[in-house]
Amino acid sequence: MDGNIYIALCDDEQYVHERVDKMVKEYFTEKDCEYGIVHFFSAKELLESKEKFNVLMLDIDMPDMDGIEAAQRLAEQDRQYRTIMLTGKPERFKEAFKIGAYRFVTKPVDKEEFNEALEDVARSLMGCCKIQVRFQNKLCQFCQYNIDYIEACGDYVKIYIDNRICESDRTLKSWKNELDSRLFMDCHKSYIVNLEKVKQVCKNSIVLKNGKEVPVSRRRHSDVMQKFVEYDISNH
């Protein structure tokens, strides 16, 4: 799954689906981002589905099985997503906290509150997709946000993750296409850096928060600086 938002909406009321669908479309059109949304009208439909999603918008009060129980059953399947609970009963928020709800939106759904929840969830999902690399000749997985930077080394790349130096036979270009573009950028023909790990952009290099330095090419310096500033303003 890439860095886009894939939403599963589970609610037993048709008008909620229509309103949420409209607001989701308006939000992502304004952001010029790709997204996907799939609709479920019962917890049973949701639990039986094989659809992949990273955001779950879930009604608490539904017949047969409510949203709290549905979320508990999904958690048992070890599926990773952010949950936005939809409810007209704020007194049930405490129950939703216990199943790890990330945000709450009260009904009737207010556009401003809804957009704030989407914004927060989208930001939290940056770099959550997992990558597979080799470390000490063993295959292992990390989330993208764990990466400090990636370096091209001839016919393979080195992936720097904390104090580990992992490897991959894939090209730097293929890595760039997979990584979350909100979080990573190529600062040099041989390097891709994680913006969250950046402390400072200098004339010829990027200084990371762990003290390491990554080269910046002259022609990409202004773009690197601009993206770093935009990222810093948006996420801190």
Residue pairs with C-beta under 8 A, 6 or more apart in sequence:
1 52
1 54
1 129
2 129
2 178
2 180
3 125
3 126
3 127
3 129
3 179
3 180
3 181
3 182
3 183
4 33
4 34
4 35
4 36
5 28
5 33
5 35
5 36
5 54
5 55
5 118
5 121
5 122
5 125
6 35
6 36
6 37
6 38
6 52
6 53
6 54
6 55
7 24
7 35
7 36
7 37
7 38
7 53
7 55
7 56
7 57
8 37
8 38
8 40
8 46
8 49
8 51
8 53
8 55
8 56
8 57
8 81
9 16
9 17
9 20
9 21
9 37
9 38
9 39
9 40
9 57
10 40
10 41
10 42
10 43
10 45
10 46
10 56
10 57
10 58
10 59
10 62
10 67
10 70
11 17
11 20
11 40
11 41
11 57
11 58
11 59
11 62
11 86
12 41
12 42
12 59
12 62
12 63
13 59
14 41
16 59
16 86
16 107
16 109
17 39
17 41
19 109
20 57
20 109
20 114
21 37
21 39
23 109
23 111
23 114
23 115
24 35
24 37
24 118
27 114
27 115
27 118
28 34
28 35
36 53
38 49
38 51
38 53
40 46
40 49
42 62
42 63
42 64
42 65
43 62
43 64
43 65
43 66
43 67
43 69
43 70
43 73
44 64
44 65
46 58
46 70
46 74
47 70
47 73
47 74
53 81
54 80
54 81
54 82
54 125
54 128
55 81
55 82
55 83
55 84
55 121
55 125
56 71
56 74
56 81
56 82
56 83
56 84
57 83
57 84
57 86
57 105
58 67
58 70
58 71
58 83
58 84
58 85
58 86
59 67
59 85
59 86
59 87
60 66
60 67
60 68
60 85
60 86
60 87
60 89
60 92
60 95
60 96
61 67
61 87
61 88
61 89
61 92
62 70
67 85
67 86
67 87
67 96
68 92
68 95
68 96
68 99
71 83
71 96
71 99
71 100
71 101
72 99
74 81
75 99
75 100
80 128
82 102
82 103
82 121
82 124
82 125
83 96
83 99
83 100
83 101
83 102
83 103
84 101
84 102
84 103
84 104
84 105
84 117
84 118
84 121
85 93
85 96
85 101
85 103
85 104
85 105
86 105
86 106
86 107
86 109
87 93
87 96
87 104
87 106
87 107
88 106
88 107
88 108
90 104
90 106
93 101
93 104
96 104
102 120
102 121
102 124
103 117
103 120
103 121
104 117
105 113
105 114
105 117
106 113
123 234
123 235
126 145
126 180
126 182
126 183
126 196
126 235
127 143
127 144
127 145
127 146
127 147
127 179
127 180
127 183
127 184
127 194
127 196
128 143
128 144
128 145
129 143
129 144
129 178
129 180
130 141
130 142
130 143
130 144
131 141
131 142
131 143
131 144
131 147
131 159
131 178
132 139
132 140
132 141
132 168
133 139
133 140
133 141
133 142
133 159
133 161
133 166
133 167
133 168
134 140
134 166
134 167
134 168
135 164
135 166
135 167
140 166
142 161
142 166
144 179
144 180
144 183
144 184
144 194
145 183
145 194
145 196
146 161
146 162
147 159
147 160
147 161
147 179
147 184
147 194
147 197
148 160
148 161
148 162
148 193
148 194
148 197
148 208
148 210
148 212
149 160
149 191
149 192
149 193
149 194
149 197
149 208
149 212
149 214
150 157
150 158
150 159
150 160
150 172
150 175
150 191
150 192
150 193
151 157
151 158
151 160
151 190
151 191
152 171
152 172
152 189
152 190
152 191
155 169
156 167
156 168
156 169
157 167
157 168
157 170
157 171
157 172
157 175
158 165
158 166
158 167
159 165
159 166
159 167
159 168
160 166
160 212
162 210
168 175
172 186
172 190
172 192
175 192
176 184
176 186
176 192
179 192
182 231
183 194
183 195
183 196
183 231
184 192
184 193
184 194
184 195
185 192
185 193
185 195
185 223
185 224
185 227
186 192
186 193
186 220
187 193
187 206
187 214
187 215
187 216
187 217
187 220
187 224
188 214
188 215
188 216
188 217
188 220
189 217
190 215
191 214
191 215
193 206
193 208
193 214
195 227
195 228
195 231
196 231
196 235
197 208
197 209
197 210
198 206
198 207
198 208
198 209
198 228
199 207
199 208
199 209
200 206
200 207
201 207
201 216
201 221
201 224
201 225
201 228
202 216
203 216
203 221
204 215
204 216
204 218
205 213
205 214
205 215
205 216
206 213
206 214
206 215
206 216
206 224
207 213
208 214
216 224
